[in-house]
């Protein structure tokens, strides 16, 4: 059985927490920020956990994380 390759694009975007969950940054914070409120931009700064429905896929593309 050959070694599994990690998808590098995903490896750069996700980190594993101590409890084994995957942490990610929120989207929609890169451009067109003038029309977004300060409150909305402030909430987009915070990291969040990936959804449970994506866990199976994430484990497949990040075998060693």
C-alpha positions in Angstrom: 0.0 0.0 0.0 1.5 3.3 -1.0 1.7 6.3 1.3 -1.2 8.8 1.2 -0.6 12.3 0.0 -1.8 15.3 2.0 -3.7 17.9 -0.1 -1.4 20.9 0.6 -4.0 23.5 -0.2 -6.2 22.1 2.7 -3.2 21.6 5.0 -2.4 25.4 4.8 -6.0 26.3 5.7 -6.9 23.9 8.5 -5.3 23.2 11.9 -6.1 20.4 14.3 -7.2 21.4 17.9 -6.3 19.5 21.0 -9.6 17.7 21.0 -9.1 16.6 17.3 -11.5 19.1 15.7 -10.4 21.1 12.6 -10.1 24.8 13.0 -10.5 27.2 10.0 -10.7 30.9 9.4 -14.0 32.4 8.1 -14.5 33.4 4.4 -15.6 36.8 2.9 -12.8 38.9 4.6 -10.5 39.5 1.6 -12.1 42.3 -0.4 -15.1 44.6 -0.9 -14.9 45.5 2.8 -16.3 49.0 2.5 -20.0 47.8 2.4 -19.5 45.4 5.3 -20.2 46.7 8.8 -17.5 46.8 11.5 -19.3 44.2 13.5 -19.5 41.8 10.6 -15.8 42.3 9.8 -14.9 41.8 13.5 -16.8 38.5 13.6 -15.1 37.3 10.4 -11.7 37.7 12.1 -12.4 34.8 14.5 -11.6 31.2 13.8 -14.3 28.6 13.8 -14.6 24.8 13.7 -15.4 22.9 10.5 -18.9 21.5 10.2 -19.5 17.9 11.2 -20.9 17.1 7.7 -17.4 17.7 6.2 -15.4 15.6 8.7 -15.3 12.4 6.6 -14.0 14.4 3.5 -11.4 16.3 5.6 -10.0 13.1 7.1 -9.5 11.8 3.6 -7.6 14.8 2.2 -5.6 15.4 5.5 -4.6 11.9 6.4 -1.7 12.9 8.7 -3.1 16.0 10.4 
